[in-house]
């Protein structure tokens, strides 16, 4: 049913669906203090210990944007496909440079050059967060960055290869940074996740303490639908790529909703975080569903996070898109 037939009901669905998602989190129960297995990662060296509530990782190792390997030390755990890992970075001692990092990651195997996603806090004092991923055996590419300050919480969630990084100052109010399509890399098989540190120096060590470490299988909590609206609950949104995107920077000047080639006709509704309608796009069966970052008047929207509700083939998919200008 196209959006224009749903009338005022669609707004209620939109508002209800995203009340708990932005800035809060939609996550499954996550037991604390999992047992991880210390393993050397890359060409660095170091150690990992656990005292019942705090993980302490110490290691050396350098990092540079886009490099194919991360040198450092990591504590690893194999997990099934759909998983989440979160932790609070408590403190950092020892060497502190511009590239010192405390990280969490999800990868398709334990190798240092494995494909996957990494979210970390960067020194001095964890003043920045950065998210990066690697696909197809290529370089590690930074996608997002912003301000932070230790102590700080970081989280990665993977559902069928769609990775969602989030950050929080208190572990209660989470800011979702976007979603990233790593289906080909993280969509099946046993994955590896864990904690990591690299000092930013090839000779001087950094020690990082993590607590509230949480690793578990992940299933998004379905959002109830108001009475009278018939719909099926999908995984957390459609696969959207690129996300974030920059409308003024070709070739990634629009984002695509990666539906199957046999999808039916439907509609895409976009709104801001105050749930005010930004644009509605009706599409035909088999069409390339995309948004160019413009509103109903043809103006490029401001930088920020936007909500989408996509209806096709009898289901509604909800998620977020980040616009960067």
N, C-alpha and C positions, 0 to 999 in steps of 0.2 A: 504494500500500500504506500503510495508516494506520501511525502511529508505533508503536502498541502491538503491531503484528505484527513490527516489526523488532527489538524487544527490545534486547539489549546492543549490537547492531551500531550502533544509532543514536547511542549515546554515543561510539563510536569515530569515527564520521563527524563528529560535532559537535566533538570534541576535536581531531581532525586538521585539520578545515577552518579552525579559528580560531587554531591555533597561530601561523601566520605573519601573521594579520590584526591581532591585538591583542597588544601595542601596535605590532608591526611593520607594514610596508606590503606590499600586493600590487600591484606596479606593473610596467609593461613597461619595457624598456630606454629610457633617457632621455638622449639626447646633450646635452652641455653647450654653453653659449655659442651660442645661436641668434642669427641676425641679426634684430633688431627694427627697426622703422621709426619714428623719433620723430615724434609727432603731438600737436598741442595737444589737450587734453581739457577740455571745459567752458570756463568763462570765465576761468580762471587763465592764467598764463604761466610759462615756465621753459625748461629745456634738458635734453637727455639726451646723454651721451657714453659711449663704450665703448672700453676700452683693451686688449682682448684677454682679460680675465678679470673685470674689474669694471665694472659699470654704475653711472654716477653720474647721478642725477636731482636737479634743483633746481627748486623752484617755490613759488609762493604759492597761496593759496586757502583758503577756509573750508569747514567741514563742519558739518552739524547732523543729528541723528537723524531719519530719516524724510523728509528733503528729496528732491525729485524730481531734483536735479542735484548732481553733485560737481564743485566747482571745483578745479582742480589741474593737474598735468602728467603725461602717461603716455607710455610707449613701447609701441607696439602691434605685433601680428603677426596676420594672418589665418590661421586654421587650419580643418581639417575638423571635423566634429561631435564626434568622440570625441578628447579631448585632455587633457593634463595640463600644468600649469605649477608649478614650484617654484623657490624662491630662498632664499638666506640673506641676511637683513638684517644688514649688517656694522657700519654706523655711521650716526650722525645728527648733523649740525652745523647751526649757524645758529639760527634761531628755534625754540624748543621750548615748546609749550604743551600744554594738556590734550587738544587735538584734532589735534595734529601726527600724521601717519600715513604709514607706508610700506606699500604694498599690492601685492597681485597680484589679477588679476581675469580672469573669462571673461564675455564679453557677446555678445549676438546681432548687434551692429553697433557701429561706433566712436563713436556719439553718446554724449554725457555722460549722457543719460537712458535709455540702452538697458537692456533687461531683462538680468539676469544675476546673477552672484555675485561678491562681493568679500571678501577675507580680508586683514586688516591688523594691524600692530603700532602701538599708540598710545602717545604720550609721556606723561610724561617717561621717557626711556630705554627706550622700547618696553615699558613695564611691564605692558601688557595686550594680548591678542589679541582681535580682534572679527571675527565673520563676519556678513555681511548679504547680502540678495538683493532683487531687484526682479522682480515678475511682473506681466504684464498692463498694463504702462505705468504702474503705480502708484508709490508712494513706495519709497525704499530703506529696508528694515526690518531692524534688527539682530536676529539670532537667537541668537547665542552670544557669550560673552566669558569671559575668564579671565586668569590671570597669565602673564607672559612676561618676558624680559629680553634685550635686544640684547647679543651677536649671537644670532640665532634663525632657525630655518627655518620656512617656511610653504609649503603646497602645496594646490592645487585640482585635482581630477580630475573630468572629465565623461564619463559613459558614457550616451549616448542621452538626455541631459537630466537624469539623476540626478547631482547634484553632491556630492562628498565632500571637505570641508575637513579638513586634517590639520596638525599642528604637531610640531616636534621641536627639542630643545635641541642636537642634534649631527648631524642628517642621517642617523642610523642607526636610532634608536628613535623611531618615529612614533606619535603618538596620534591616532586617527581621532575627529573631533568629532561625527560623525553623517552622515546622508545627507539630501538635500533634493531634492524633486521639482520640477524646472523643465523638465519635458518639453515643455510648450507653448512655452517660450521658447528652449531650447537643444537640442531634440531633432532638429533637421534643419538643413541649410544650412551655409554658411560662418560661423564664429564669429570673434570677435576676443578675443585675450588679451594680457596684458602686465603691466608694472610701472607703479606710480603713486606719486605723492607729493602730499600737500596739507599746507601748513604750519600751517593753523589760523589764519592771519592773512591779511588782504586786501592787506597791504603788505610784510610781512617774509618773506623766503624761508627755506626749509629745504632742506638738501642731504642726500640719503640715498645710501649706497653699497650695492649688491647684488652678491654673487658667487654662484658655483655656480648660476647661472641655468640653468634646464632647461625647455625647451618641446618637446613631442613629441606625436605621435598616441598614443592610449592604448588598450590592450586589456588587460583584467584577465587575470592569469595563472590558468588553470584549476587548481583544486585536485584532485589525484588522488583517486579513490574506492577504498576498500579492496576487495580481491578478493572476488567473490561478491555485491556489491551493484550492481544494475543501475540506473543513473540517468543523466540528461543534465545537462550543465553549463550553467547559465544565466548571463546577465549578473550583475553583482555585487549579488545580492539582488533582492527584489521592490521595487517602488516603494512607499515607506512615507510616509504623511503624516498628521498633522504629525510631524516628527522633528527635534528633541526635542519631547516633549509633557509636560504637567503634569497628572497624574491628578486633582488637586483644583481645577482651574481650567477650568470649562466656558467656551465650547463645545469647546475643544480638550483635553478630558479623557480622550481615548482616541486611539490611533493606528490607522490603517486601512491594510491591505495592498491596494494598488490593482491587483487582478487583473482580467482581462477578465470581462465579464458572463457569458460562456459557460464559465467555469472549472468543473472537476469537483470532487468532494468530496476532502477531504484533511485534513491535520493541521498544526498549528503548535506547535512546541516552543520554549520560552523558557528561557534559562539565564543564570546570572551569569558573570562573567569567570573564575571558577574552574571553570566548566563544570558547575555544580551545577544540576539541574533546578529551575526556578521555577514553570513551569506548562505544561500541555499543553491545547490547544484543538482539538477535532475539529470540522470544519465540513462543511456540505452543499454540493452543486453550486449555483453561482450566488449563494452567501451573501456578505454583507458581512463579510469577515474582519477582525476588529479585536481589539485588546488594550486593556483598561482600566487597565493598570498594577497589577493585583492578582495575588497569588500563588495557589497552590492552596487556601489557607485563607481567601481573601477579603480579605487584608490588603494595603494599598498598599505596593509595594516601595520601598526606599530610592532616593535619587537616585543616578544612575550610568549606565554603559553596560551593556546587556544584549545577549546573542547570541540570534539566532533561526534556526531551521531550518524552512522551510515546504515541505511536500511536497504537490503537486497535479499532475494531468495528466502523471504519469510523470517529473517533474523535481523537483529539490531546489534551493531558493533559500536562500542564507545571507547574513546581514548583521547589522547592529547597530542598536539602538534606544537613544536616550538619554532617560532619565527625569529630569525636573527638578521638585523639590518646593520 
